[in-house]
Amino acid sequence: MKKQHVSEAVIRRLPRYYRYLDDLHAKGVVRISSSSLGSRMGITASQIRQDLSCFGEFGQQGYGYNVKELRAEIGQILGVNNAHSIIIIGVGNLGHALMQNFPFADIGFSLDAAFDVSPAMIGTKVNGVDVRSLDELDGYCAAHLPDVAILTVPRSAAQATVDRLVGLGVRGFWNFTNREVTSDHPDVQVESVHFADSLLTLSYRITKR
């Protein structure tokens, strides 16, 4: 694999490649050209080839890409086979919905525990996952070393929760609090999900159509 800088735009496209290839694989498609894949995804064939060249040589001229093999290669790049341990902080409506419905295992994550402050939630299970008291967080992290925390806590508690978890060794955050969170630790990665941004993008597109 080539050692080179990979742009944020390329990183953002990799999960899309994986998703489309996963769908093609499920449908029994054996091979696909960059032109056909690009047509499905709404990007150019040259962009696909340029993106993939950041990670090595894929496909054969005149043959295209083997769907199963390319899916596996991109999955490896994305860390799908790494079995990342993930916990969730906040089991309100959104946290509960994620626990109940999101296919974590399909993309290489193991949801191992959830934490909340509500006595009504503590001690229950959601989709087989224990909901623990937030008071147990320090001990749990010391014993289990989770890789990622999902944040579905109130916005006002977001940064303090990140600071606490970074101190406990967590280095990845999937942030649903609708607040930007930061850390001075160089290894900490945050992926924030802003539902309003997505809906406003749709609003722009239907307004300008």
N, C-alpha and C positions, 0 to 999 in steps of 0.2 A: 504494500500500500504506500502511496506517495506521501511524503511528509511535506505538506504545504499548508498555507493559510486557506481556510475555507470560510467564505463570506457568510454572513448571517442570512442572506437571501437563499443561498444554497441549502443551508441547514433547515430553513423553513420549508423548502420544497421536498426534502427527503421523506418526511412522513406522508406527504401526498403520493409520492412514487410508491411507497410501501403499501399504502391503502389501495391504490389502483391495481397494483400487481397482485395483492392479496385477493382482490375481487376476481381478477382474471384467472388466477390459479384455482379459485373455488369453482369457477365455471368450466374448468378443464382446458383452458387455452394454454398451449405448449410454448408458442413463441410469438413475438410481436416486434414489429419494427419501431424505430424511434419516431417515425412519422405517424404511425397509427397510435402509439402511446401519447404522443404530443397532441394529436387531434382530440383524443378523449379528454385530456387534461386542460386543453386550451392554451398550450405553450408550444413553442417551436421545437422541431426535431433537433436543431443545432443547440438549443438551450439544454435539452436533455443530455446530449452527448458531452457538452461542456461541463455540466454539473457532475456527471458520473466520472469524468476524467480527473476530477479532484481526488478520487479515491482509487484509481487504478484503471485497468483496461477491461471493459465489459462488452460482450456481444461480438458478432462477426459480420463483416461487410457482406451483404448479400443474403444473410441469414436473419439478422436482427438479434434480439435478446431471447434467451431461454427464460421464460417467465418464472419458473420455479427457482432457478439458480440466481437470477437477479433479485428476486424477492428475498432469498436467503442472505445474499451479500448485503443488501441494504438493511435487512433486519440486524445483521451483525454490526454494521456501522452504527446503527441506532441503539444498539445494546439490548435488543429484544430478548436475547438469551441470557442476560446477566442476572435475572431473578432479583431485581431491586426490591428491597423491603420498604414498604410505605405505611405510614400511619396517618390518621385523619384527626384534626383538632377542631371540634365543633360538630355535634350531631343534631343540628337543627334540620329544617326542611331540606336545604340544599345538601348538607352533609349526609343526611339519611338517604336522599335520592341517589347520590353518587354511590354510596355503599350498596344500595339495593340493586342498582341497575348498570353501573359502569363495568365493562369487561376488563378489569385490571390484568387478569392473568393472560389474556389474549395478546397483550403487548409487553409482557415481560415484567410485570409488577405483582408483588404479593402483598395484598392488604392485610396486615397482621393485627392491628389494634386501632381502636378509636378512643378519644378522650372528650369528656364533657364535664360541665359543672352542674348540670341539672340532676337532682336526686331521682327524677322520674326516668332518666336515661341510664344512669350509672347502674351497672350490674345486669343490663339487658344484652341481648345479642341482636345484631342486624346482619342478615344474610350470613349467619355463622360466625361473625366477628364480634368479639367482646367489646363492650363500651365500658371504659374504665373512668375512674375519677381523675381529674386533671392533677390532683395531688400525687398520683402515682407516676406522673410523667418522667420525673428525674430518674427514678429507680428503673423504670422500663427501658429508657434510652441507654442507661449504663449497662443493662443486661443484654439488650437485643441489638443495639447499634443500628437503628433504622437509617436508610439512605435518604428518604424523602418524606416530607410532611405536607399534607394537604391542609390548607388554611380555609376554613369556613366559619371562622369566628367573627364576632362583630367588628366592624371597621375600626372602632376605637381601640380594640385590643390587638390589632394586627402587628404593629411594629414590636410591641413588647413581647408578643408570642414568638416572633422571629428571633429576637435577641436571646430569649430564653433557650430556644431550640438550638441555635448556633452554639451557645455555650455548652449544650449537651452533645454536640458533635454532629448534628444534622446539617447537611450541606446542600440539599435540594429542596425547593419549595414550589408547590403548585398553589398559586394564590388566587382565591376567589373572593377576597374581602372588598374589592373595588377601591382599594387604596394601594398606592405604590409603596413597597417595602424595600429596604436596603440593608446592606451589611458591609462593614469594613473588611470582613474576612475575604481574602482573595479567592478562596475555593468555593464560595457560596454562589449557587445559581438559583435564580428566581424566574419562574414563568408565570406571568399574571394573566388571568382571564377576565376581560371586561365585557360583560354581556351588552352593556349600553353601546360600546364602540361598534360591535358587530351590527346591532340593530340600527344605529345611526348610519353606518355604511350602506345598509339596505335602503334606508330612508333617502339617502343621497341618490342612489341608483334609480329608485322608482320616481323620484322627483325630476331627475334629468332625462328620463327615458324619452 
